[in-house]
Amino acid sequence: MREDRQTGGTRVLVVSEEVGEALAARRPVVALESTIIAHGLPRPRNFQVAVELEEAVRAEGAVPATVAVLDGRPHVGLGKEQSERIANEDGIRKLGHRDLPLAVASGASGATTVSATALLASLAGVRVFATGGLGGVHREWTVSQDESADLALLASTRITVVCAGVKSILDVPATLQRLETLGVAVAGYGTDRFPGFYLADSGHPVDWTLDTPEQVADVMRAQDALRLPPSALVVARPVPEDEQLDPELHARVLGEALRACEAAGVSGQAVTPFLLDHLVRHTDGASLRANLAAVRGNVRLAGRVAAAWTGG
């Protein structure tokens, strides 16, 4: 492993040798989050998916850089044993970017969310990141003031995020408005509709459409050429319609989940996992299958975008 980035004389960020060599040689690299491994899937399926996603990146000619914190050390690029720890070890925390200094100082181990993954990947010099769905503005925001840390972090971090839009359990139009306010560029990939994570179409439009990895790379270069304040580019790729969750089933079960959440008095960070778990259980796993279909496609596209970015 190669160690980089010093703070107060203590080396903090650990970049794997493979990732470090690829970055130095300007070969394509794709960052991957680790919460899907630790918290998004049951064992042992979670580790199988972790391996599968890294292999999908390699199939596109890019190097995978799964991000996590182990024993207080942020890692960009994991080996097999490290991935197995994230998948199987009890007590792995869920870390947003605000949690990173606390995890480092206390020697904790944790899986990184979108915000923490994007930040650590950017610090390591990785420009492309693939995930499932972004966080966003929660329903009834006027009551709870609940908004994902993903949005503000993306507003201050130069990284391209290939995703399936935002999680459909959120307030999608409010999230799009918030991204606009924060100055985060959003484009649909091959569509003028904003995807809804499990759904190919959230019901809301996007202003810009990109159709090829080369077009995405051109936007990334334009971001740099304009010398704009650092912010992300969100490339929203819809899950194929034949792999999405049935929209009628989604609407019915989500309504039930929201009512169950309110009845149980669930609030704050517990809302998202409650709703997602309800969807998995009450769609007989169909939501999970749609989730994985979206992630797989996003990872493959991110590999092609990274290749276009480094090869241009």
N, C-alpha and C positions, 0 to 999 in steps of 0.2 A: 504494500500500500504506500502511496505517496502522500505526504502530509504537507498541507499548504495553509496559508493565512494565519498570521500570528496576532495574538491580542495580549498585550502586556507581557510579551516574552514567552507565552504559552501557546503552543501550536493547537489549533482548534479544529479546523475543517480538514477532513481526511478525504482525499480524492484517490480512487483506486488507480493502480498503475495503468490498467487498460484504458480507463477514461482519460487519465492525464496524458498518456501518449497520443490518444486520438485527438484531443484538443490541441496539443502542441503541433501535431501534423496537419491540423485543420481537416480532420476527417469527421464525418457526421456522428453526432451523439444525441441521444434522446433521453431526457430525464423521465423517470417513472415514480409515482408516489408509492408509499408503502402501507397506507391505511387500508387499502383494499386487501392486502395480505393479512394484516393483523386483526382488522375489525370488520371487514366487509364480507368475508366468506367463511363458511365453516371449515374446520380441519377435517381431512387433509387436503380438501379441494383448494384451499387458499394457496398452499405452496405449489401445487400443480399449476395453478393459474399464474403465479409469479414466474415460474419457469417458462410457461407458454408465452407470456407477454414479452419476456426478454428475447426468446427465440424469434418472435414476430418482428422485433426491432432488427435483429441480426439478418433476418431474411430480406430486409429492405436495404442491407448494406451499411447499417448504422450500428453504433455501439450503445448498448443499454446502460443507463446510469440510474439504478434504483437508489432512492434517497431514504435514509433513516438515521436515527441517533442510537448509538450503542455505547453503554457505559459512559455517557456524557460526551461522546465524540460524534459529531455530525459526519456522516459518510455520504459521499456522492459516488455511487458504484459499490455494489455489494458482491461478495463471494457467495458460494453455495451455502457454506455453514452459517454465514451471517443472515442470509435470507431465511434459512431454516429457523434461526433464533426468532426472527420477527414473526414467522408463521406459527411457531409452536410454543414459545416461552410464555408462561403466565405472567401477568403484571406489565405487559408492554403498554405504555401509555399512548394516548392520542395527542400529538403535538401540533399546534398551530404555530405560526411564526412568533407570536408573543411568548410562547412557552420555551423557546430555544435557550435563552440565557439561564433560565431556571433549571432546565434539564442538564445543561452543560455543567453548571456549578454544583449540582447535586449528584452528578454521575448517573443520571437516570437513562433508561432505554425507552425509546418510543418510536412509533410509526408516524410519518409526517403527512399532514393534510396537504391540500392544494397550496395554501399560503406558505407553509414551511418548506415544501418541496420547491416551489417556484423561487423562493428567496435563496435557499442553499444552492440550487442549481445555477442560478444567476451569479452568485458569488464565486462559483467554481468556473464560470465561463461557458456554461451550457446555455444555448439559446432556444432550444425547442423542448417542449414538455408535453407529454400525452397523459390525459386523465379521462375519467368518465364524465361526470357532470360537475359544474362549478357550484359553490354555495352562492347564496344571494340574499335578497330581502325576504324575510318570512312573512307569511300571511298575518294579518292584523298587526302590522308593524306599528301603527299609530298607538296601539295599546302596549306592546311589548318592547318596542324599539330594538327588535332582534334582527341583526344584519350580520351576515358572515364576514369574517375578517378577510376572506379571499378578495373581496372587491377593493378595499383600500390598499391591500398589498399589491394587487395587479396594477393599481394606478401609479405605483412608484417603482415598478420593477420592469426592466427591459427583457421580456421573455415572450415567446410565442406559445400559446396554449391551445393545443388541439383537443377539443372536447365535444360532448353531445349537448351543448347548451347548458342550462342550469337544471337542477333537480326539479321535477314537475310538482313536487310537494310545496314549492315556494311560490311567492308572488312574482310571476314571470314579468309582467309589464313593469312593475315597480323596480325589478332588478335591472331590466334594460334601461329604464330611465336613470337609475343610479349609475350604471356604467357610463352612460352618456355624460352625466354631470361630472364624473371623475375623470373624463377624458380618455377612457379605455376604448381602443378601436375594436369593433366587432364586425365580422364578416361571416356570412353563411358560406359553407363549402358546397358548391354545386346547387345551391338553393337560395331563394329570396325569403324563406321562412325560417324563423328561429326555432331550432329543435327543442324538444322537451324531454331530454334524457331518455326515458323509456319510449317516448313518442317521437315520430319523425317530424311532427309539426306541433309546436306549442300553441298555435293559433295566433301568433304575432309575427309581423314582418321584420326583416332586417334591411338596412339601407344599402348594403354592399354585398356583392357576391364574388367569390373567387372560385375558379374552376380547375386550376392545376397547381401542383406543388411549386412550380416555377413562378406563378403569379403571387403565391404567398411569400416566397423568397424575395420577390421584387418589392413587396410592401415592407418587408423587414429592412431591406437596404435603404428604402426611402425614409424609414424612421431614423436611421443613422445619418443619412445625408442631410436631413433637415435639422439635425442636432436638437431635436425636441427634448423636453424633459422626459426622463425615463418612464415609460408605461408599457403595458403589455399589448399584444395583438391576440385577440380571441378569435380562433378559427372554429366555427361551430358546424360540425359535420353531423348530419342526421343519421340515426340508425336506419337501415333499410326498412321500408314499410313491411316487407314480409318477415322481418325479425323483430318488429316493434311489439310492445304490449298492446293488446286489443284496446282501442280507445274507449269503448263503452265499459269494458271491464275495469280499466284504469279509473274512469270517472266514478263508477259505483264504489269501488273499494277505497279509493282515496277519500271520498265523502264519509264512508264508514270510519276510516282511520282518524280523520279529523275530529269526528264526534267522540270517538273512543279516547283520543288524546285529551280533549277538553274534560270529559267525564272523569278521567284519571288524575286530572290536575297536573299533567306533565307540562314542564316549561323549560325555557333556556336551552342549553346544549342537548338536553335529553329529548327534545322534540323530534329532531331529524332521525336519530336511530329508532325511535319509537315508530314513526310513520313508515320508514323503510322496512322495518321488521314486519309491521302489519301487512304491508303490500306483498312481501315475500310469502308470508304464511297464508294469506287469503286469496292469492292468485295461483296457488299450487306451484310456486316457484317460477311462474312465467315472468314476473318482474325481474328476477335475478338473471334469467336467460337473456332478457332484453338488455339488461345492464352489461352483461359480459359481451354480447354481440356489439354493443356500442363501443366498449373499451377496446376490443380487438381491432375494430375498424379504425378507431382513433390512433392506436399505436402504429398500425401499418402506414397510415397517412403521415403521421409525425416522422416516421423513418424516411419517407420520400421527401418531405419538406426539409428535413435536416440535410439530406443529400443535395437537394437543389440549392440550399443556402451555402453549403461549403464548396460546392462545385461551380458556383457562378463567378 
